[in-house]
Amino acid sequence: MRIWQDAGAPYALHLELEAGSLARLKGLLARVRAGTGPQAARIVEQAMAKATEQLRTVAFDQTPVGATGFLRDTIGAQVSVHSQVPVDVSGHVWWQADYAPVVEYGSRPHWPPAGPLVHWVERKLHVPPGESYGVARRIQFAIARRGTRAQEFAQRSLALAEPLLERVFRQAADRLARLISGGA
């Protein structure tokens, strides 16, 4: 599992399962190639789909809501099957909001626009519209001096989801073992 940023998706969590990435699956997949490839690929694909959805759910719970909930609303998830023999499946969870990296990693001091801050002050701090501009300006100056703190919601999501994902892939390994042994 890893987190990276690229041009296609401004921010992405990427989960990959390759033929040799889990020690227990490595030996099983070598035997699977001999004749149970499509069934094994289906088991691994189902496990990846379940793991990806669990990671998306944890990420949704860990993503800051902000004033509008937009960051949470931009979470996407997808499973891709690259090949069945050898089994190569990947799952992706990502945030499409262009400001997701800033929320995750924080920012250096900069001069943010006042408009979104006014909206945030009114929605999150419940400051009346007549007073919200002054509060937003104080926050604007603070960000210009100190920047913003990292929220690390993606890192936290991975840490919280890891035991769930391990369980999913352990169950898949057990299903593969039963497949190879003829159901015993």
Secondary structure, DSSP 8 states (H G I E B T S, - for coil): -EEE--SSSSEEEEEEE-TTSSHHHHHHHHHHTTT-HHHHHHHHHHHHHHHHHHHHHHHHHHS--TTT-HHHHTEEEEEEEEETTTTEEEEEEEE--TTHHHHHH-B-S----HHHHHHHHHHHS---HHHHHHHHHHHHHHHHHH-B----HHHHHHHHHHHHHHHHHHHHHHHHHHHHTT--
